[in-house]
Amino acid sequence: MKPNKKLLLSVAIATGIFYAACRKTDSAVTPPPSNSVMEEKFFNTHRSNDATEKALISYLQRVNNQN
């Protein structure tokens, strides 16, 4: 049995294309948001006028600033 050269070439090209398409690329990844932005969003979004919530948030901010 003689291997068909066109078939082997097709399989090699398909394998190369498949490898290139599935390869992980880090260039398109956006950097994660900075900690200060996340902290600001965590402590200041969707807040109510509840005194207990305000006390808890201020306590968490003090603990977070100590570390």
Buried (B, 14 or more C-beta within 10 A) or exposed (E): EEEEEEEEEEEEEEEEEEEEEEEEEEEEEEEEEEEEEEBEEEEEEEEEEEEEEEEEBEEEEEEEEEE
